[in-house]
Amino acid sequence: MSEEPSIRLYRKSGSPSDLHRVLSSTVPRLDERYRPLFSTVGWSAFPAGHKYRFRYIRKALYLTGTMLQRSVLENMSEQYRSPGFANVTIHDDFWSPRLRTNNLVSLDHQYNHLQANGSLDNFRRVIGEAGGDFEGPPFIDANVYKWVEAASYALATDDMPTLKEKVNNVISLIEEAQADDGYLFTYFMFGERTGRWSNFTMMHELYCAGHLIEAGVAHYRAVGDDRLLAVARKFADHIHERFGPNRLEKIPGHEEIELALVRLYRLTNADRYLDLAGYFIDRRGQDPSPLAAELTDLEQKLEDETFTEEQKESGWSVVGYQDTLRDDAGQYDGIWAQDHKPIRDQQRIEGHAVRAGNLYAAVAAYLQEVDDDELFAAVKRLWRNMVSRRMYITGGIGSQHFGERFTEDYDLPNDTAFAETCASASAIFWSHHMFELTGESEYVDILERILYNGLLSGISLDGTRYCYSNPLTTDAEYHRHKWFYVACCPPNLSRVLASLGKYIYALSDDEVFVNLYVGSTVETTLSGRSITLEQSTEYPWDGDIEIRLSMEGSAKFTLNLRIPEWTESEAIEINDESVAIESENGYAKIERTWNDGDQIDLSLAVEPDVVVAHPEVGSDEAHAALRRGPLVYCLEGIDNPYPVHHLILSNPDSISARYTESMLDGMTVIEGDGSVQNLEEWQDQLYRSLDSVETSSVEFTAIPYYARNNRTQTRMIVWMRLA
């Protein structure tokens, strides 16, 4: 796979004696020409408690070929890490059917759409196997790469020969299309188009490169095939040779490559990829901005009428985007592209929601490899602003259709909410990396909320129709779509679902974290002993979780069970005996010597809850929503024989939950009593005295938000009026 060893060492506060031992055995054995690289690296340079920068030691290990003993390697490992999606087997009543649908139906449908809309033909045109003009938006290559990534995750856990053949064929196309110098962006690779690396605001070459890299890494990790990884590395090296200080000092208009480069670095241990990710992160928001100068040039070309009609229609020009990129005074402000200030100085999450989520996910991942307290404080601050002032109850982000963007604190309109499915995916990535940095459960709480609501609502139950945006109030004209011209969301959603296994558990040196309650089995190693943990549950419908341990003999480690923020009570039994709960960072922490066959039973109270919004959220004033466990609920007209937007939650204490097999593949619904005004009395009146308004009692039924718009086009609401 790589000319470099598969050793991954992470920075972590640790024992100076361990660092001393590693350096003592490594640095003196370096070839003389390499010793100056490490002349300042010694245990005395790292005081106790400091977060060591082990990337330099990694380089020393590579140069000397030194292999650490396992005990030392474990001591220097990252504090919180996923056991890897391939080591987790999911067998869950809620998720397994959805994953089968994703793997067998959605990925097949998406492949057919990629064939039909020209995405794959663009690669064939590059290599001379198809004729005609370029099809789709210039950045359509990214959809192919996201599909390959999703399919690769699926192949890691399921034997699907037909899907494997399709993936291999697509990879062959990508391989053949790549230019000799590593460049790969089909829009510029056939016909007479010119302009490579000249339009970062609109063309998204770096964005597509990022998704190619992610696909290459995922495919290698999933099936061990390095063909796509080789393509990805060749393109990454092409970019590294051209971008950075004293080279092309540019930044991507649409962030994505930053996170991809960190993930490529983790697989290859090649510092240049991490350095390039750091460059893109640090260069953003600096004055002067390369995007500001580029915008002036693009607008001058518009004024000079040097753009062709095809360039205007394809997105090459900035037609239709000037108002997005400039402020009210006509000045470039950088907000839409998170380019308004250096990240360390940013106070609020701003701009295009997907771009923001991708960027800050990359920052969190980058901080797992380097130490930067100021950058860490910034990414924590921005995450906090998002979840406490700019996130919908469903976990959706991006409240404005125009610009697909964040607006102001507490500006969360329901009917015009954008809440793009891709933005939910990026917020999941960000929250997951924040957990890996901190070990704090609040990040997983938000990840779970997005996963079960804002993300899952983006795909129909049959796996063939999608939502680009996910509003919280819709009329009867709203419907799901089979595909989109800009079809970023379908494969993005599929790659999250197909990689679900990597979010369920986390590990540290001698700890296991159960983050998501999903029926599954994980095989891992703790304290030098192989351990299998099997989880059984009917979550999210039920809050009882059973965990069984299998191992040879016994082992001492800590089991951390996340206590979700929504539950009001919890109880734990070990081998049928109640135990007191010691809580730390939102986890029930159980440290003991475990034996083969030990059983842990966690019981979470899962009851219907009436939720209100912060008083500053004007759209939800005098309204309430329903929640049960991790699920947010909504009301559809098909279940309620009156206009649901007229419903008044006049008796909140009446709500109850009931599981039914007959509705939408089986689910728990919430039922209750409410009231509606008698419309017949209004006739042609627009206003009436409050004393003259009469209401009638009605019953209502609410379903999980993810299941909306799966039966027929009908009105839907999340927020109900309060009496």
Protein Blocks (a to p, Z undefined) as FASTA:
>chain_A
ZZcdcbdcddddddfklmmmmmmmmmmmpcfklmmmmmmgcfklmcghiacdfklmmmmm
mmnopacdfklmmmmmcfbdcebjklpccddfklmmmmmmmmmmmmmmmmmmmmmnommm
mmmmmnopagcjdedjfklmmmmmmmmmmmmmmmmmpccfklmmmmmmmmmmmmmmpcfk
opacfklmgcjbehehkbfklnommmmmmmmmmmmmmmmmmnopaklmmmmmmmmmmmmm
mgcehiacdddfbgfklmmmmmmmmmnopaklmmmmmmmmmmgopacdfklmmmmmmmmm
mmnopacfklmmnomamghilmmmpcfkopaehlmnopmbcfklpcbdehjfklmmmmmm
mmmmmmmmbccfklmmmmmmmmmmmmmmmccfkopahjbfghpaafbehiacfklonkpa
klmmmmmmmmmmmmmmnopaklmmmmmmmmmmmmmmmpcfkopaccfbdcfbdcfkbccd
fbdfblmkmmmmmmmmmmmmmmmpccdfkbccdfbdcdddddddeehiacddddddfbfk
bccdcdddddehiadddddddddfkbcbdcddeehiacddddeehiacddddddehiacd
dddddddddddddfklmmlgoiacddehjbccdddfklpgcdfklpccfblmlpccdddf
kgghiaaddddddddddfklnmmafbdcfklpccdddddddddfklgoklbgcdddfbdc
dZZ
